[in-house]
Amino acid sequence: MVNLPIRACTKYIFAVSHKRLIMAKWPSALKTVAQIGFELNQIKMKTLVLTLSWIACLGHLFAQDADTESEIRRLEQMEVQAILKKDTVALLKLWDKDYVVNAPDNKINFAGKTTLDRPVLKRSRTSLTRDIEQIIIRGNTVFSMGGETVVTENEINSQQIVKRRYTNIWIKQDGSWKLVARHANIICP
């Protein structure tokens, strides 16, 4: 029961509840104060239950986002390794059939008949590192953004280090994440 400050007079009793001054005649005053206490307890209990429910729902949503983020980070690194190894089987699993790339060489590359016709597989790379700076999750769509460092090798065996910015767009389709679009641009030295 809630402790309410009560001042008794000869005929009336006063109580303060939720910033209201309540006045009741003495015989029924104790009943009125008890009802107010009960109502306050009900309000507090409902508020507590709603607050805990809200926290549980938010916790579940954040847990889902954390799982999705770790999955996308894993897939991003799988793509990096598949590109370095020129593993077309793995890339077919990661890329959407209509995967489109706004490439650093200022060309838009649309999906071809196979992954083998992709320019990314025709270039020689000795290393590729991807630094994911931000992952934004919007339902079944995820935006992965950050920087990349590519070490290329040309025909006279000299290496060139290229730093660039990227954005990858992943969409969950039939229970699995597919890379559907990408933009990458070279950072001027």
C-alpha positions as CSV (number, residue, x, y, z in Angstrom):
1,M,0.0,0.0,0.0
2,V,1.2,3.5,-0.8
3,N,2.0,5.7,2.1
4,L,0.1,9.0,1.6
5,P,0.6,11.9,3.9
6,I,-2.7,12.3,5.8
7,R,-3.8,15.2,8.0
8,A,-6.8,14.4,10.1
9,C,-9.3,17.1,11.2
10,T,-12.4,16.5,13.2
11,K,-14.7,15.9,10.3
12,Y,-12.4,15.5,7.2
13,I,-9.2,13.8,6.2
14,F,-6.9,15.1,3.4
15,A,-4.6,13.1,1.2
16,V,-2.3,14.1,-1.6
17,S,-2.2,11.7,-4.5
18,H,-0.8,12.3,-8.0
19,K,-0.7,16.1,-7.3
20,R,-4.4,16.1,-6.3
21,L,-5.7,17.1,-3.0
22,I,-8.4,14.6,-1.9
23,M,-10.8,15.5,0.8
24,A,-13.2,13.0,2.3
25,K,-15.4,12.8,5.3
26,W,-13.8,11.0,8.2
27,P,-15.8,7.7,8.3
28,S,-15.2,7.1,4.6
29,A,-11.8,8.7,4.5
30,L,-9.8,5.5,5.3
31,K,-11.7,3.7,2.5
32,T,-10.9,6.6,0.1
33,V,-7.2,6.6,1.0
34,A,-7.0,2.8,0.6
35,Q,-8.7,3.0,-2.8
36,I,-6.2,5.7,-4.0
37,G,-3.3,3.5,-2.8
38,F,-4.7,0.5,-4.6
39,E,-5.2,2.5,-7.8
40,L,-1.7,3.9,-7.6
41,N,-0.3,0.3,-7.2
42,Q,-2.3,-0.8,-10.2
43,I,-0.9,2.1,-12.3
44,K,2.6,1.4,-11.1
45,M,2.3,-2.3,-11.9
46,K,0.9,-1.6,-15.4
47,T,3.7,0.9,-16.1
48,L,6.3,-1.6,-14.9
49,V,4.8,-4.4,-17.0
50,L,4.7,-2.2,-20.1
51,T,8.2,-0.9,-19.5
52,L,9.6,-4.4,-19.1
53,S,7.8,-5.6,-22.2
54,W,9.2,-2.7,-24.2
55,I,12.7,-3.4,-23.0
56,A,12.4,-7.0,-23.9
57,C,11.2,-6.1,-27.4
58,L,14.0,-3.7,-27.9
59,G,16.5,-6.2,-26.7
60,H,15.2,-8.8,-29.2
61,L,15.5,-6.2,-32.0
62,F,19.0,-5.2,-31.1
63,A,20.0,-8.9,-30.9
64,Q,18.7,-9.5,-34.4
65,D,20.6,-6.5,-35.7
66,A,23.8,-7.7,-34.0
67,D,23.3,-11.1,-35.6
68,T,22.7,-9.6,-39.0
69,E,25.7,-7.3,-38.7
70,S,28.0,-10.1,-37.8
71,E,26.6,-12.2,-40.7
72,I,27.2,-9.3,-43.2
73,R,30.8,-8.8,-41.8
74,R,31.4,-12.5,-42.4
75,L,30.0,-12.4,-45.9
76,E,32.0,-9.3,-46.8
77,Q,35.2,-11.2,-45.8
78,M,34.1,-14.2,-47.7
79,E,33.7,-12.1,-50.8
80,V,37.2,-10.6,-50.4
81,Q,38.7,-14.0,-50.2
82,A,36.7,-15.3,-53.2
83,I,37.8,-12.3,-55.3
84,L,41.5,-12.9,-54.4
85,K,41.2,-16.6,-55.2
86,K,39.0,-15.9,-58.2
87,D,36.6,-18.5,-56.7
88,T,33.6,-18.2,-59.1
89,V,31.6,-20.8,-57.2
90,A,31.7,-18.8,-54.0
91,L,31.0,-15.6,-55.8
92,L,27.9,-17.1,-57.4
93,K,26.6,-17.9,-54.0
94,L,27.3,-14.3,-52.7
95,W,26.3,-12.2,-55.7
96,D,22.7,-11.7,-56.8
97,K,22.1,-12.8,-60.4
98,D,21.5,-9.1,-61.3
99,Y,24.4,-7.8,-59.3
100,V,25.5,-4.3,-60.6
101,V,28.7,-2.4,-59.8
102,N,29.5,1.2,-60.2
103,A,33.2,0.6,-60.6
104,P,36.2,2.7,-59.7
105,D,37.1,3.0,-63.4
106,N,33.9,5.0,-63.9
107,K,32.0,2.2,-65.6
108,I,28.8,0.6,-64.6
109,N,29.1,-3.2,-64.8
110,F,25.8,-5.1,-65.1
111,A,25.4,-8.8,-64.5
112,G,26.5,-11.0,-67.4
113,K,25.9,-14.6,-68.2
114,T,28.4,-15.8,-65.6
115,T,30.7,-14.4,-62.9
116,L,33.6,-15.1,-65.2
117,D,32.8,-12.1,-67.4
118,R,33.2,-9.7,-64.4
119,P,36.1,-7.2,-64.7
120,V,36.9,-7.9,-61.0
121,L,38.1,-11.4,-61.9
122,K,40.2,-10.2,-64.9
123,R,42.4,-8.0,-62.8
124,S,45.5,-9.3,-61.0
125,R,45.6,-8.5,-57.3
126,T,48.1,-9.5,-54.7
127,S,46.0,-8.3,-51.8
128,L,42.6,-6.8,-51.0
129,T,41.7,-5.6,-47.5
130,R,38.2,-4.2,-46.6
131,D,37.7,-2.0,-43.6
132,I,34.0,-2.0,-42.7
133,E,33.3,1.3,-41.0
134,Q,29.5,1.3,-40.9
135,I,26.7,-1.2,-41.4
136,I,23.1,0.1,-41.6
137,I,20.3,-2.4,-41.4
138,R,16.9,-1.6,-42.8
139,G,14.7,-4.7,-42.6
140,N,15.9,-7.1,-45.3
141,T,18.3,-4.5,-46.8
142,V,21.8,-3.8,-45.4
143,F,24.3,-1.1,-46.4
144,S,27.9,-1.8,-45.7
145,M,30.3,1.1,-46.1
146,G,34.0,1.7,-45.6
147,G,37.4,1.7,-47.2
148,E,39.5,-0.8,-49.2
149,T,43.1,-1.1,-50.0
150,V,43.9,-3.0,-53.2
151,V,47.4,-4.0,-54.2
152,T,47.4,-4.7,-58.0
153,E,50.2,-6.1,-60.1
154,N,50.8,-5.1,-63.7
155,E,52.5,-6.7,-66.6
156,I,56.0,-5.6,-65.5
157,N,55.5,-7.0,-62.0
158,S,55.4,-3.7,-60.3
159,Q,52.8,-3.3,-57.6
160,Q,50.4,-0.4,-57.2
161,I,48.5,0.4,-54.0
162,V,45.0,1.8,-54.5
163,K,42.9,3.1,-51.7
164,R,39.2,3.5,-52.3
165,R,35.8,4.0,-50.6
166,Y,33.0,1.5,-51.1
167,T,29.3,0.9,-50.4
168,N,27.8,-2.6,-50.7
169,I,24.1,-3.2,-50.7
170,W,22.9,-6.6,-49.5
171,I,19.3,-7.9,-49.6
172,K,18.0,-11.0,-47.9
173,Q,16.3,-13.2,-50.5
174,D,14.8,-16.6,-49.7
175,G,16.6,-16.8,-46.4
176,S,20.1,-15.8,-47.6
177,W,21.9,-12.6,-48.1
178,K,22.9,-11.6,-51.6
179,L,25.1,-8.7,-52.7
180,V,22.9,-6.8,-55.2
181,A,24.8,-3.5,-55.8
182,R,28.1,-1.9,-55.2
183,H,29.8,1.4,-55.6
184,A,33.5,2.0,-55.3
185,N,35.6,5.0,-56.0
186,I,39.4,5.6,-55.8
187,I,40.6,8.1,-53.2
188,C,42.9,10.6,-54.9
189,P,46.4,10.6,-53.4
